[in-house]
């Protein structure tokens, strides 16, 4: 008990020394760029609960919804670098968006400090009742798409997001034409997929999990180098002969630029502590997320590699936006 009290006091002293507001000021907040109840919001609330009494008596989760998650990044950019404001975000905002948006209002490499991933999520390419039950593999879907070009389309949770480009890579590798239909989030896209309004979809595996038992959707391929423990029966794209179609989205913590290194390390320590709690890891598993952790410098290098990796993919797609 004494060790924990001393640890909390040292964090308080550290925040005060860096210019944080005095006791009685607004509590720390985790910014989220997506609606309440979604996977990012739920993950942030798990962290906030785990940090209650460690980081502060209360840790808030604050939605800054809009522009595909970019509003939350911009809010982080404008926040004081005092450890009181964090961002939980999919990595796409920092790895893919710089290649998509010609007028991006933040610099992915310098306006936010990567602290650590919290979870990794792989994507799955799935089909609904518009596609016959006999179609059980990616190759069979390709044959169906060639025979039914008027219905050959796939949904994604957003234009410019990782699932969009993974579906586009599959389209080009298979030599077929798939119309991309972006939705405002996974929920409406999954609803149309299950309802037979669209043939296929590319979403994170967790978006499919609540619906697989009904049989109205089925995943044909996984966009990871290895199979997902959540759907171990589903082979990867590479296992089915489609090489190079890989995408694992990290959900990471970020701090504003110029945040002192000591605070960055302390938040990293808090993230590691949270991932030792079963309430957090079990909550992430329900979302189809694999808990993940990496030191700030390692996470920054990972994001830099992925930013370089996605550049040619986005260019090959021909998609860009002035939005």
Buried (B, 14 or more C-beta within 10 A) or exposed (E): EEEEEEBBEEBBEBBEEBEBEEEEEEEBBBBBBBBEEBBBBBBBBBBBBBBEEBBBEEBBBEBBBEBBBBBBBBBBBEBBBBBBBBBBBBBBBBBBBBBBBEEBEBEBEEBBBBBBBBBBBBBBBBBBBBBEEEBEBBBBBBEBBEEEEEBBBBBBBBBBBBBBBBBBBBBBBBEBEBBBBBBEBBBEBBBBBBEEBBBBBBBBBBBBBEBBEEEBBBBBBBBBEEBBEBBEEBBBBBBBEBEEBBBBBBBBBBBBBEBBEBBBBBBBBBBEBBBEBEEBBEBBBBBBBBBBBBBBEEBBEBBBEBBEEBBEBBEEBEBEEEE
